[in-house]
Amino acid sequence: MTDPELGKQGEHIFTKGFPGRMDACTKCHGNEGEGTSKYPRLNGQHPQYVVQELKNFKSGKRSNDANEEMRKIARQLSESDMQAVAHYLASLKEEMLEE
């Protein structure tokens, strides 16, 4: 179950980013977080997993991103931003199941 309020905040970050500071996540991961041949699918992931991986990128513990793309992005996110994006991504799976 996801938190709808966090999901709304996360949708804004995922689809708009932070203008002048960070691109939208959709730029690489697709409009619905579906991923591409180069970037992984994010929709439907468990919120705890997404938050942990963002923290790992932020700390440098995870470094398998070309040109440090995700590490640079994760450093721009607070923990509450990470939680919000994670709840939004998890909600996308819930929406797909309802259809």
C-alpha positions in Angstrom: 0.0 0.0 0.0 1.3 3.4 -0.9 0.8 6.8 0.7 -1.3 8.9 -1.8 0.0 12.3 -0.5 3.6 11.1 -0.9 2.7 9.8 -4.3 1.5 13.2 -5.5 4.8 14.8 -4.4 6.7 12.0 -6.0 4.8 12.3 -9.3 5.9 15.9 -9.5 9.5 15.1 -8.9 9.4 12.1 -11.3 7.7 13.9 -14.1 9.1 17.5 -13.6 12.4 17.1 -11.7 13.7 20.3 -10.2 13.9 22.9 -13.0 17.4 24.2 -13.3 18.7 21.6 -10.8 17.6 18.1 -11.8 16.0 16.7 -14.9 12.8 14.7 -14.6 13.2 10.9 -14.1 11.0 10.4 -17.1 13.9 11.6 -19.3 15.6 8.2 -18.9 13.1 5.9 -17.2 10.0 6.6 -19.4 6.8 8.5 -18.8 5.4 5.7 -16.6 8.7 4.4 -15.2 8.5 1.5 -17.8 12.2 1.7 -18.5 14.0 1.4 -21.9 16.7 -0.9 -23.4 19.3 1.3 -21.6 17.5 2.3 -18.3 15.6 -0.1 -15.9 11.9 -0.3 -15.2 11.0 1.4 -12.0 7.2 1.2 -11.9 5.8 -1.2 -9.4 9.0 -1.5 -7.4 8.7 -1.7 -3.6 9.2 1.7 -2.0 11.8 0.4 0.5 13.9 -1.0 -2.4 13.7 2.3 -4.4 14.7 4.4 -1.3 17.6 2.1 -0.4 19.0 2.1 -3.9 18.7 5.9 -4.1 20.6 6.1 -0.8 23.2 3.7 -2.2 23.7 5.9 -5.3 23.8 9.1 -3.1 26.5 7.6 -0.8 28.4 6.1 -3.7 27.9 2.6 -2.4 26.3 1.8 -5.7 28.3 3.1 -8.7 27.2 1.1 -11.7 25.8 4.2 -13.4 27.5 5.6 -16.5 29.0 9.0 -16.0 27.6 9.0 -12.5 24.2 10.0 -13.8 22.2 8.4 -10.9 24.7 9.5 -8.2 24.4 13.1 -9.3 20.6 12.9 -9.3 20.5 11.1 -5.9 22.7 13.7 -4.3 19.9 16.3 -5.2 17.3 14.3 -3.3 16.4 14.6 0.3 15.2 11.4 2.1 11.7 12.8 1.9 12.1 13.3 -1.8 13.2 9.7 -2.1 10.3 8.4 -0.2 7.9 10.5 -2.3 9.3 9.2 -5.6 9.3 5.6 -4.2 5.6 5.8 -3.3 4.7 7.2 -6.7 6.5 4.4 -8.5 4.9 1.8 -6.3 1.5 3.3 -7.0 2.0 2.9 -10.8 1.8 -0.9 -10.3 -1.3 -0.6 -8.2 -3.0 1.5 -11.0 -2.0 -1.1 -13.6 -3.5 -3.9 -11.5 -6.8 -2.0 -11.1 -7.3 -1.6 -14.9 
